[in-house]
Amino acid sequence: MNKFHRCIFVLGCLAMIAGCAQVPMAPEPADIEAKKFSPPAGKGSLYIHRHETLGGSVAIPVFVNGINVGQTAAHTYILLNLVPGSYTVESNAPENTARLNIKIKQGENTFIWHEPKMAILRGFRVGLTLSDQEEGKRAVLDSKRIAMSEFEPRILPLDANPASQTDLSASRLREITKLRSEGIISEQEFQDKRKELMEKL
């Protein structure tokens, strides 16, 4: 790493550490209830948590089966109570898109660590990693619940019927169109993702 890149890296680190992103938070009773780790009847619970301070100034969007479910910030988590089945969790950053395929099981909790990582040239990368039960619960207990940006019944398993898959692809297409209009993703990123989604319609 030359001197210029080293300076960029240090400045990026300072930017990632400084400040705290503002995201809509759930009411305190909802946060307390979520920390009982008791999935509703017939469903499984998915917790997506960020329990580190690094990157606290950045709110990072999360998608489940192509549907935007909210943005995480430092020491926050998203809770989704989902129908058992297959799901894809996705998150976008300037340098990468992270994806993780998971199985939600009835009556069980699944924990995913949503982790921002430093990058040299374009701000940051993002990672999605399964946490074990002990680590996941500890991270959630140390965090606050984010308010949902999407109504849970819209989020169906990938192995649901074909009509549901078409609805999911159409919804994701609307989401990436909005991200392009807000300047969050580039025109090329939009066109690549659009091509992928159109093949599913």
Summary of the structure (lengths in Angstrom):
residues: 201
radius of gyration: 17.3
end to end distance: 45.0
largest distance: 57.1
contacts: 641
relative contact order: 0.18
helix: 33%
strand: 32%
